[in-house]
Amino acid sequence: MALKKKNNMTRALLSTGALAFMGMATSSAQAASGESIIKDRCLICHTETGDAAAPFSRISQQRKTPEGWLMTISRMQQQRGLVISPDEKRELVKYLADKQGLAPSETENLRYVLEKEPNVVESFEPLLQETCVRCHSGARIALQRRTEDEWKWLVHFHMGQQPTAELHAGARDRAWFDIALNQVAPYLGQKFNFDTDAWQQWQAQAKQPLSGRWAVHGFLPEKGNFDATMQVTMQSKDHYQISLEGNYADGSPLAGQGKAVVYTGYEWRGTVTVGGVQMRQVFAASADGQSLVGRMYPNEDDVMGGQIKAVKKTAITAITPSYIKQGEQALLTVSGYQLNGKVNLGSGLKLLEVVSKNDNRWVLKVQASPKASVGTRHIKIGNTSASEPLAVYDQLARVEITPNDSIARVGGGGGKIPKQKSVYRAVGYAAGADGKVGTLDDLRLGYMTANWSLKPFDETAVHDNDIQYAGQIDARGIFTPGDAGPNPARKMSTNNVGNLGVVGTVQEDGKSISGESHLLVTVQKFVRAVIE
């Protein structure tokens, strides 16, 4: 019964509820106002406080992201019997995220969990690591704001809902409940307090509409870099229609249509179908409404997405490749918006030809002098300077593989849970001014083309022949794990799990320079949360 209940909750979070912030819902005008929904649906359990600033008990004392409020409402449905229609649920998420959300500065450095960025290694205070982060991400905690009393009630909720929390490894050997209630909750009440200057200032700030023509630059693992134009048309307040059209770096077309909803004045949540694949967009808009930054990924495979930057102001968003070697020629693609004027490459670089250009994309043939000084240049077109530099280098000194540590999960094999892949890229570095390799002074060159291979990570992986069973990596750096389920060919018919090293090798001037990272291939994830 417990497993069935968990599966039902997962479906609730990932079906009708998830549409609330993916831009696929019907117009929110069809639903009642958020405040009236609370009064009609929530006051069976909650109460009115009589305080105009915080009118509803246990609701008005919290602030969360759209995903956080979605999870709360879904939990009320599954565990407390809340009856609420899909339209009402969408409207309530919108109302609460707008009225009791987080300011942009309060989500900084934590957006990886909202954007579903894979393989992020967190680091939080030991007090949180030892009591809370044993079960879920630290970002899930840090993306909430509560009064101290609310943090304490959350501890009590955990004990009531998951009474075995005290018996987990790392908890049963100490007074977990006492520490959580009397140390962790007061700490959270100070660090992640309900009332903050950042939120007051953001509430008071005028919010900019995001309609208009956007220049988009991004990366998707299966196709590579792309440049596109995204036309955004307002349908109603904070609800937009999306049209996306552009090209990948290899010249193949990219096109898509979809919708988006904006929460809290800057939290963009969109769904757009590209090449028959439904993609999610999780972006943060700048305060001036002129840029969007975040990730776009397939609905059913968030690992296979990438970083996106969109602008509707004059700007250079990317230079690809982001490096050029002394004495060599290179074709540089400059992406941006409203690019017009004379090209200025900086010292030691000569423009040989403008191969092609339009408002959003210039392709330049560039020559680097053999004596060009090692370092960075900020390319300009007209009065527009690139925010990210172009690196001029003498020789490739080392290669770093990203992510440094990663997880992939077996799947398929007749089961319903698909494989979870992992994606790798090689980042090149030249020695810095100190001439030493591996120091903070190293010059980052950017992503480079690499040849990919796998190796056993340790002696146990050699003994268990993980390299044969755990999976394969292709020429794009995409690792696909093996099938789920017992494998009779393995010792004790174990699963196709494994402990591997990922090796990326860059060829330059007849030399092979490699970097390595760690990959753990493990079993399926049976419960997917909106915020892990």
DAFENQUI-V614627 format. One record per backbone hydrogen bond with DSSP energy under -0.5 kcal/mol. CO is the residue of the C=O (numbers start at 1). NH is the residue of the N-H. E is the energy in kcal/mol with one decimal. If there is no record, write none. Layout:
BEGIN
co = (CO:CO)
nh = (NH:NH)
e = (E:E)
END
This chain:
BEGIN
co = (1:2:3:4:5:6:7:8:9:10:11:12:15:17:18:19:19:19:27:28:33:34:35:36:37:37:38:38:42:42:47:50:51:55:56:56:59:61:63:65:66:67:68:69:70:71:72:73:74:75:75:76:76:77:82:85:86:87:88:89:90:91:92:93:94:95:96:100:103:103:104:104:107:110:111:112:119:120:125:125:126:127:128:128:132:132:137:138:138:139:141:143:145:146:147:148:149:150:151:152:153:154:155:156:157:158:162:163:164:164:165:168:168:171:171:174:175:176:177:178:179:179:180:183:184:185:186:187:187:188:190:192:194:196:197:198:199:200:201:212:212:214:214:215:216:217:218:220:220:224:225:226:227:228:229:229:230:230:231:231:232:233:236:236:238:239:239:240:241:242:243:244:245:246:247:248:252:254:255:256:257:258:259:260:261:261:263:263:266:266:267:268:269:270:271:272:272:273:273:274:277:277:278:279:280:281:281:282:283:284:286:290:291:292:293:294:295:296:297:298:301:301:302:303:306:307:308:309:310:311:315:315:316:318:320:322:324:325:328:330:330:332:332:333:333:334:335:335:337:338:342:344:346:348:350:350:353:353:356:359:360:361:362:362:363:363:364:364:365:365:366:367:368:369:375:377:377:379:380:381:383:384:385:390:391:391:392:393:398:400:402:404:406:408:409:411:412:416:417:419:420:422:425:425:426:426:427:428:428:429:429:430:432:436:439:442:443:446:448:451:453:455:458:459:460:461:462:465:465:466:470:472:474:477:477:478:479:479:480:482:483:486:487:490:491:494:495:496:498:498:499:500:501:501:502:502:503:504:505:506:508:511:511:512:513:514:515:517:518:519:519:520:520:521:522:524:527:532)
nh = (5:6:7:8:9:10:11:12:13:14:15:17:19:20:21:22:24:25:30:31:37:38:39:40:41:42:42:43:45:46:57:52:54:49:59:60:62:147:145:69:70:71:72:73:74:75:76:77:78:79:80:80:82:81:84:89:90:91:92:93:94:95:96:97:98:99:100:64:106:107:107:108:110:113:115:117:121:122:128:129:130:131:132:133:135:136:141:141:142:143:144:65:63:194:151:152:153:154:155:156:157:158:159:160:161:162:165:166:167:168:168:171:172:174:176:176:179:180:181:182:183:184:185:187:188:189:190:190:191:192:193:146:196:200:201:202:203:204:205:214:232:216:230:311:228:309:226:223:224:220:249:218:247:216:231:245:214:232:233:243:212:241:235:239:262:235:236:260:233:258:231:256:229:254:227:251:248:246:275:244:273:242:271:240:263:269:266:267:268:285:263:283:261:281:259:274:279:257:275:277:274:279:299:272:297:270:283:295:268:293:289:312:286:310:284:308:282:306:280:301:298:304:305:305:296:219:294:217:292:215:317:337:387:335:333:391:393:328:368:332:366:334:364:320:335:362:317:318:315:340:382:380:349:369:352:367:355:365:363:339:336:358:334:364:355:356:332:366:352:353:330:350:327:372:392:379:390:386:344:384:385:381:316:377:324:393:375:326:429:427:425:518:520:522:420:484:415:418:412:421:409:479:402:427:428:448:400:445:446:397:398:443:435:432:442:444:430:428:426:505:503:501:462:463:464:466:465:468:469:470:482:480:477:424:479:474:422:481:472:411:496:488:490:493:494:487:497:482:500:521:457:519:455:503:504:517:453:515:451:513:511:508:513:514:506:399:504:502:406:500:521:408:522:498:410:526:529:137)
e = (-2.3:-2.2:-2.5:-2.3:-2.2:-2.5:-2.3:-2.1:-2.5:-2.1:-1.1:-1.3:-1.3:-1.9:-1.3:-0.9:-0.8:-0.6:-1.8:-1.5:-2.0:-2.2:-2.1:-2.4:-3.3:-0.6:-2.1:-1.1:-1.6:-2.5:-2.9:-0.7:-0.7:-2.6:-1.5:-2.6:-1.2:-1.2:-2.2:-2.3:-2.3:-2.3:-1.9:-2.5:-2.4:-2.3:-2.1:-1.9:-2.5:-3.0:-0.6:-1.3:-2.2:-0.7:-0.6:-2.5:-2.3:-2.3:-2.5:-2.4:-2.2:-2.6:-2.7:-2.5:-2.1:-2.4:-3.2:-2.4:-1.3:-0.7:-1.3:-0.7:-1.9:-1.3:-3.0:-2.5:-0.5:-0.7:-0.9:-2.7:-2.5:-0.7:-2.7:-2.4:-1.6:-1.3:-0.7:-0.6:-2.6:-1.6:-1.2:-0.7:-2.5:-0.7:-2.1:-2.2:-2.5:-1.9:-1.6:-2.1:-2.5:-2.2:-2.0:-2.2:-3.2:-3.1:-2.3:-0.8:-1.9:-0.6:-0.9:-2.4:-2.2:-1.6:-0.7:-2.0:-2.4:-3.1:-2.7:-2.5:-2.0:-2.3:-2.1:-1.7:-2.9:-2.4:-1.1:-0.5:-2.8:-2.7:-0.7:-1.9:-0.6:-1.9:-2.7:-2.1:-2.5:-1.6:-1.0:-0.5:-3.0:-0.5:-2.9:-2.3:-2.5:-2.6:-2.2:-1.4:-3.8:-1.9:-2.3:-2.1:-2.5:-3.4:-0.6:-2.2:-2.7:-0.6:-0.5:-1.7:-2.8:-3.1:-0.5:-2.7:-2.2:-3.1:-1.5:-2.1:-2.5:-2.1:-3.0:-2.6:-3.3:-2.7:-2.4:-2.2:-2.9:-3.0:-1.0:-3.2:-2.7:-3.2:-2.8:-2.8:-0.5:-2.5:-1.9:-3.0:-1.1:-2.3:-2.7:-2.0:-2.5:-2.7:-2.1:-0.7:-3.0:-1.0:-0.5:-1.9:-2.9:-0.6:-2.7:-2.5:-2.0:-2.5:-0.5:-1.9:-1.8:-1.9:-1.9:-2.2:-2.3:-2.9:-2.5:-3.1:-2.5:-1.9:-3.4:-1.4:-0.6:-1.6:-0.8:-0.8:-1.9:-1.3:-2.1:-2.8:-2.8:-3.2:-0.6:-2.5:-1.1:-2.7:-3.2:-2.3:-1.7:-2.1:-2.5:-0.7:-2.8:-0.6:-3.1:-2.4:-0.6:-2.5:-1.8:-1.4:-1.3:-0.6:-3.0:-2.6:-1.4:-3.0:-0.7:-2.8:-0.9:-3.1:-2.8:-3.2:-2.2:-1.1:-3.4:-0.5:-1.8:-1.2:-3.1:-0.7:-2.7:-1.5:-2.2:-3.0:-0.5:-1.8:-3.4:-0.8:-3.1:-2.7:-3.0:-2.0:-0.6:-2.4:-0.6:-2.5:-2.2:-0.5:-2.2:-2.6:-2.2:-3.2:-2.1:-2.8:-2.4:-2.8:-2.5:-1.6:-1.9:-0.6:-2.9:-0.7:-2.0:-3.3:-2.5:-0.5:-0.5:-2.7:-3.0:-3.0:-1.1:-2.8:-1.8:-2.7:-1.9:-0.9:-1.9:-0.7:-2.4:-2.6:-0.6:-2.6:-2.8:-3.4:-1.6:-2.8:-2.5:-2.2:-1.0:-1.4:-0.9:-2.9:-1.8:-3.1:-1.8:-2.3:-0.6:-1.9:-1.6:-0.5:-2.2:-1.2:-0.6:-0.6:-2.2:-2.5:-1.3:-1.4:-0.9:-0.5:-0.5:-3.0:-2.4:-2.9:-1.9:-0.5:-0.5:-1.8:-2.0:-2.1:-2.7:-2.6:-2.1:-2.5:-0.6:-0.5:-2.9:-0.5:-2.4:-2.8:-1.6:-2.9:-0.6:-2.1:-0.6:-2.2:-2.6:-0.6:-0.5:-0.9)
END
